């Protein structure tokens, strides 16, 4: 019984130790906005603007891939925390919703490639929808000197 409680506490701690935060993806929100390219075009740097646009798109796709890896890590940690109280429906719904959001975020990158102005709005909407998956669902009390 004591060992099972210790294992559960270790799994809860591993979820909070994941270096997965919403703040890591803050730069992603701006990459498809086009503001930087428009500024360069207004200054007469069309070629540089096109290069910057392509670079921003490549970085955006890297962020989406990183977001997918981070979601998988968080999802696996949540599954591990549910060992004694398995909730298959919740896990499946979470995985499906995240997969569709990630797919639509990639679609936003394609919209950007097609020079459609909605790309930034689509990306922002689905980045926002992914945020709840990166908030801790398990509250782990902080260790103080008295609990050590």
C-alpha positions, 0 to 999 in steps of 0.5 A: 500500500505504501509503495503504491502511494509512493509510485503514484506520488512519483508519477504525479511529480513527473507530470509537474517536472515536464518542461512543457509550458504554454510560454514555450510556444509564445513565439509561434503565435506571431510567425504567420502574422505577416507583420515583419514581411509587410514592414520589409516590403514597405521599406523596399526589401521584397526579396528579403521579405519573401525569404523571411516569410519562408523562414517563419513558415519553416519555424512555425512547422517546427513549433507544431512538431515540438507541440505534438511531441510535448503533447504526447509527453504530457498525455503519456504522463496523464495515462501513467497517473491514471493507473488505478483509475483508468478513464479511456473515454477522456484519454481518447477524446483528448488525443483525438481533439489534440490530433485534429488541432495539430492537423489544423495548425499545419493547415494554417501553415499551408494557408500561409504558403498560399498567401491567404490572410486567414492563416494567422487567425487559424493558427492562433485559434488552434494554439489557444485550443491546445493550451488546456492540455498543457496545464497541470491536472494534478495538484502536487503540494510543494515540499517545504522543509517540514515535509522533507 
